[in-house]
């Protein structure tokens, strides 16, 4: 779980970086160009297969672990320790993970399916044709309940990561006093910052907000 989780963390970082183009001025062209680079790069397309396998493995292992944990919690102790021995988010990894899974299915239907199987409009920059994924975002995030579902998805992701990153560091044995504090801090910053930046995207697109950079892409 730690290894597949770590791989997914790297994916989230790249995904967040590319998509953050929608927060700045000239979002349509900057984001569409960046997404096109990712979509047309052969290495990235090969990694996409790994990504989907990584998600499936992480989800299957997660449910297996939850079943084992439930079985051992029931049988070992006559008196339940209740909430005292673990934090809420560590006991709720399966619940939060399931919410993220539901979010992910909806999310792939919104963007990945039309991007790979057709249904996106096209736009031209310097005589070259690009998928207009930004227009798709505007359509999808025009609907208020969808924006709310995305915000809930990002919130669940944040809680899930808060536990996951620290837990992965322990599993991989990075627990020596020197490193543990640093890893924990990086984990907390990542778990809050990345979902927060993701959460800004549906809000910015819905309300038409932009951070003015004079049209220049700072990110790509
Ligand atoms: C909340 C803000 C988010 C926005 C606006 C967003 C937007 C997008 C877009 C436009 C695509 C299509 C890219 C393409 O086909 O070239 C995409 C793909 C994808 N997104 Fe997101 N995303 C967000 C958050 C997330 C989160 C939190 C996750 C994971 C938990 C995630 C997982 C994925 C996956 C797995 C794909 C397919 C990967 C691929 O195309 O290779 N996204 N997203």
Boltz pocket constraint, residues with backbone or C-beta under 6 A from the ligand:
constraints:
  - pocket:
      binder: B
      contacts: [[A, 15], [A, 19], [A, 35], [A, 38], [A, 39], [A, 44], [A, 48], [A, 51], [A, 100], [A, 104], [A, 107], [A, 111], [A, 112], [A, 115], [A, 116], [A, 133], [A, 137], [A, 150], [A, 153], [A, 154], [A, 157], [A, 198], [A, 199], [A, 201], [A, 202]]
      max_distance: 6.0
